[in-house]
Amino acid sequence: MDSPEVTFTLAYLVFAVCFVFTPTEFHSAGLTVQNLLSGWLGSEDAAFVPYHLRRTAATLLCHSLLPLGYYVGMCFAASEKQLYYPSQTPETWRAFLLLALMLPAIACTLIYYWSRDHWARHPLARTLALYALPRSGWQAVASSVNTEFRRIDKFATGVPGARVIVTDTWVMKVTTYRVHVAQQQDVRLTVTEAQQHELSPDSHLPVQLLTIRVASANPAVPAFHIRLNSTEYGELCEKLRAPIRSAANVVIHQSLGDLFLETFASLVEVNPAYSVPSSQDLEACIGCMQTRASVKLVKTCQEAAVGECQQCYCRPMWCLTCMGKWFASRQDPQRPDTWLASRVPCPTCRARFCVLDVCAVR
């Protein structure tokens, strides 16, 4: 392909991916379906269910038009191919045009089916209908959801493409094309996975992401998974009526201190080990008196006379957990992004050290 074709193809590919998955920059610029069609969609706070009935339909239609937009753009980027005359274009381009026309046609057909009977056939309306009382319809349940969503005490978290919302009665997950809904009194929640990340791209801090399976007692309601930061786990539990079970071997760190200790221990593991002389016995940690001392401060970050760190001549007297807690206690709680790069005094001799100077005893 010629240079204009390559340039347009790459640029449109980046635009399409960002338009579908909407990174922060696109949200800030207002390049989202919700913002571009805000006049028709209405307000989410005023009418949560009607808003998402229209939003999911509009999102499906807009995303289905992306291939057709690429073909129209190529008509100008590669004018010599005469793509605006389908009968004269190569076979591959005619097949692509057919696909680009079929996708919005299928999307329009599906949206028309959803919108029949005042959106009663939409997946969200069908789910709400499962919770309707006898002689009432899904609109009554939708009204309850709208009312509870307007309350300020709801729990809400997550990125726009996977938001988690918990009200007094409902557990909801809002995704790009669907809204999952389950009633609190009928659900069983299980923490199935806990992923540890050394650094969060937003805060540059260690973060633990929990995956929770939400399964309804009603077999007609499909189960779904929600993801949230472990620091929000306590707030979620306060809003839920049902207990959250944890799968085997899942450890939840609910505070920043817990996350720091996890990261601190992983960094110490890669530091050079300290060999204890055979004539020296390891005593109990003077911090907790529960386990044996397991770390020694040895300046390994730089040469002996270089930098702010100093050589510590104390014998091993602390376990790894207590040393990590001491390191964290000397930090500014308002600046957790500086913790790993900071230096603190030895708890015994006051020689300054950093994370790289904490060596495991072997």
Secondary structure, DSSP 8 states (H G I E B T S, - for coil): --HHHHHHHHHHHHHHHHHHH--HHHHHHT-SHHHHTHHHH--TTT-HHHHHHHHHHHHHHHHHTHHHHHHHHHHHHTGGG-TTSGGGS-HHHHHHHHHHHHHHHHHHHHHHHHHHHHHTTSHHHHHHHTT--TT--HHHHHHHHHHHHTSTT-EEES-TTEEEEE-SSEEEEEESS-EEEEEGGGEEEEEEEEEEES--TTTSS-EEEEEEEEEESSTTS--EEEEEEGGGHHHHHHH-SS-EEE-TT-----SHHHHHHHHHHHHHHHS--B---TT----B-TTTSSSB--EEE---SS-TTSSS-------S-B-HHHHHHHHHHTS-TT-GGGTTT--EE-TTT--EE-GGGEEEB-
